[in-house]
Amino acid sequence: MKSPAWTAKVWPVVLSLMLSAGAVSAQTADLVSSTAFRVCADPANLPLSGRETKGFENEIAELLAERLDRPLETTWFPMGPGFIRKTLRAGVCDVVIGYAQGDELVQNTNHYYTSVYVLVTRSDDALAKVETLTDPALQGRRIGIVAGTPPASHVAQHGLMALAKPYPLIVDRRVQDPAGDMLADLQSGAIDAAILWGPIGGPLAKGNPALTVTPLLQETASPKLFYRITMGVRPSDQDWKRELNSLIRRNQAEIVAILTKAGVPLVNDQGTALQEAAP
């Protein structure tokens, strides 16, 4: 049995540690606002998000804020190095709409859609019938590709890189628009095809009969070209993650309707087939 003297010396230290841990826990929990739905987003990342013109991620944020019966508060910050550290981790927002599953910078909610990279071609070109990057018709053609993205590896593996035109991956979208530039080059004939992330290429080409969008569903080589999209929260916010998971589940049909209207190609969770539209 410990002596009273030992207890008198040690207990204040233990109590101090317990109180400190409690304070940290309370401080962490308090980061999530109970009075507003606080989102961080890029102000110029259309068709996903935008300050002047709404993207489909803004519409999803509005839907969830309405269902939570809280006002939507958006903190705008350009997507790039330091985005999570200066926004979500800094406590200025509680969620980032649209985050690839498995990214270690955030804790992921359940995914609310799966999409895939697409091949965009001119509708009057024979390449409009191409469904896979192994198609011989692509040989000798100039393909636009965002440098450092997964399909760039496929382009290299299939011997298409020598004539490929690269576009930058990490830019300030307020002053540069790689996807828009790529599609403009496609329509002008500077390139023969464009490979873009589906949630970007699909909406940008939507409603343009001069362009054909083909989801790349048949690529079996690594790296994969389909990704499940979640919402990103802080690793400590377990209760908040569960609340968002429930919110996503209860409003899945409305979320899918927003994505479909925008022109996002939705696929099954294995990335092998287009998802059937809800009736």
Secondary structure as UniProt FT lines:
FT   HELIX           4..29
FT   TURN            30..31
FT   STRAND          37..41
FT   STRAND          44..45
FT   TURN            46..48
FT   STRAND          49..50
FT   HELIX           56..68
FT   STRAND          72..76
FT   TURN            81..82
FT   HELIX           83..86
FT   TURN            87..91
FT   STRAND          95..100
FT   TURN            101..102
FT   TURN            104..105
FT   STRAND          107..108
FT   STRAND          113..122
FT   TURN            123..124
FT   HELIX           126..129
FT   TURN            133..134
FT   HELIX           136..138
FT   TURN            139..140
FT   STRAND          143..146
FT   TURN            147..148
FT   HELIX           150..157
FT   TURN            158..159
FT   TURN            162..163
FT   STRAND          165..167
FT   TURN            173..175
FT   HELIX           178..188
FT   STRAND          193..197
FT   HELIX           198..205
FT   TURN            206..207
FT   TURN            209..210
FT   STRAND          211..215
FT   STRAND          226..233
FT   TURN            235..236
FT   HELIX           238..250
FT   HELIX           252..262
FT   TURN            269..270
//
